[in-house]
Amino acid sequence: MRYLSTRGGVAPVGFADAVMMGLGTDGGLLVPETIPRVAPETLRAWARLDFADLATEVLALYVGDALPRADLAALVQRAYASFAHPEVTPVVSAAGRHWLELFHGPTAAFKDVALQLLGNLFEYLLVRDGGCLNILGATSGDTGSAAIYGVRGKAGIQIFILHPKGRVSPVQERQMTTVLDANVHNIAVAGTFDDAQRLVKTLFNDLPFKTARQLGAVNSINWARILAQTVYYFYAWGRLSGGDPSTRASFAVPTGNFGDIFAGYLARRMGLPVGRLIIATNRNDILTRFVATGRYRAGAVYQTLSPAMDIQVASNFERYLYYLHDEDPGAVRALFASMEQKGEIAVDAGRLERVQADFTASAVSDADCLAAIRAVHAAAGYIICPHTAVAAQAAVAHPDAVILATAHPAKFNEAVIAAIGHPAPPPPCLEGLLEREYRCAELPADPAALRAFIEQTLAAGG
Ligand SMILES: *Cc1c(COP(=O)(O)O)cnc(C)c1O
């Protein structure tokens, strides 16, 4: 399988290069040359597989000869052995609905499903092909810890994660800083999240430094992350349908960067019988407005109770625009030129009809999010996180849609307490967190200081 850029400016590359490249060198996102189709009899057989075996089957379609099958299977097994639930992503029933629990990984949020796989893939490719990777990123909370857990102790990889000092929750901070592996470097920056993000951008824009120090990112546009997320749509369908290809399943997805919902779209294009795909947004409703009007225009970013979805521009959305324009990179380039010039992307009436056939979308207020947490708890004693609650509320008119439960409620106890008056009990991975040993460097919001810190750390052997 070969990979192309949505903007047409990257010579076709294999799976390994696509994974290591992340963002296309032309600014586009990598997509497979063709989307493989899964036949109904294969779907039937896959419905009997456990999560790791299913993941191996799905990934094998995209990996081609980049990895021997046995190596791929071993790597996938290792990635999902870190999950606390034997089913990895179980489907549970409560309050008259199905919930696809994606939060049984080591940081109790759904990004673990992709980042546990990505960390193992990076290590495999670096050890096999030689080389090293120094990951640099800034986090306002959740992604940093999932990335750290994805690569802790991995050969050939160092990770530097910046967070704004005193501005992430104590639990989020300790989830990162209590990982004591020698290749993990947490940095508390004196400043805001934007200051930390600016430092990272400054270093990435310093091309000689970036190249010499093999700097890389683990952002949500990596194709391997999308693939890992596609697996649980197949898994949930298998559990609910028993493998009967005439049964369709709908999904409601708490959406920020459009990675998770795009994985559902990909699963449908592969042949999975998917009914409705419901994009659930909070007050940051750029995607909901797009599905209603065909116009994609960024507004202000609002802080909400579902912070992982407080996003203005959804980075994976470009992949959908590429398929909406029948895989024409010239059309995608024109759309993003329009975004630069007019601050807006608009699609014609014919395409809007297709968008509305592909997705349903709904924006949910904080008040309705809290009401959803309360209602589910009252009906079943089941506690959901505020992101999951946004999806539940967005899907009220679709009672048979599976709700993607993207975080453990105990990670967002402020909202849980506001809704039901008491916190959710912590899962084992969060128990006693604040009492554990931790390690963290502190730096001013100064690119020269960060550059020097990275140089010194790498010179000292990581
Ligand atoms: C990242 C995240 C989301 C949004 O997922 P996208 O792939 O960015 O759309 C939803 N819920 C939680 C808890 C998250 O961490």
PDBQT file of the ligand as one rigid body, heavy atoms in Angstrom, charges set to zero:
ROOT
HETATM    1  C1  LIG A 501      -9.130  14.182  22.037  1.00  0.00    +0.000 C 
HETATM    2  C2  LIG A 501     -10.429  13.908  22.705  1.00  0.00    +0.000 A 
HETATM    3  C3  LIG A 501     -11.654  14.042  21.999  1.00  0.00    +0.000 A 
HETATM    4  C4  LIG A 501     -11.735  14.538  20.576  1.00  0.00    +0.000 C 
HETATM    5  O1  LIG A 501     -11.253  13.598  19.635  1.00  0.00    +0.000 OA
HETATM    6  P1  LIG A 501     -10.820  14.059  18.165  1.00  0.00    +0.000 P 
HETATM    7  O2  LIG A 501     -10.225  12.861  17.518  1.00  0.00    +0.000 OA
HETATM    8  O3  LIG A 501      -9.824  15.175  18.363  1.00  0.00    +0.000 OA
HETATM    9  O4  LIG A 501     -12.050  14.540  17.459  1.00  0.00    +0.000 OA
HETATM   10  C5  LIG A 501     -12.816  13.706  22.677  1.00  0.00    +0.000 A 
HETATM   11  N1  LIG A 501     -12.804  13.310  23.987  1.00  0.00    +0.000 NA
HETATM   12  C6  LIG A 501     -11.659  13.186  24.679  1.00  0.00    +0.000 A 
HETATM   13  C7  LIG A 501     -11.710  12.765  26.106  1.00  0.00    +0.000 C 
HETATM   14  C8  LIG A 501     -10.427  13.473  24.067  1.00  0.00    +0.000 A 
HETATM   15  O5  LIG A 501      -9.286  13.351  24.784  1.00  0.00    +0.000 OA
ENDROOT
TORSDOF 0
